[in-house]
Amino acid sequence: MIQKISCLGIIGDGCGGGREFIVEDEVLYAYDPYTKETITLLENIKSAKKISKYRCVLTIECDQEVIQFDLSELKKV
């Protein structure tokens, strides 16, 4: 089953402003609507339920864990 959740980065709120962050099929992507480019940020995200962004950190709530991804360092924290 294809599951897609997303959130938008607010311009001026740290890293990734104006981009859409998407978890689809266990992969985290960043989509830039201006350049139409999509990049893969993280894989193997199991059972994601919700994604949110605060400043430079994406938080992905899953069934078994909460993943935090730092956009300034492009890695999990």
Secondary structure by P-SEA (a helix, b strand, c coil): cbbbbbccccccccccccbbbbbcccbbbbbcccccbbbbccccccccccccccccbbbbbcccbbbbbbccccccc
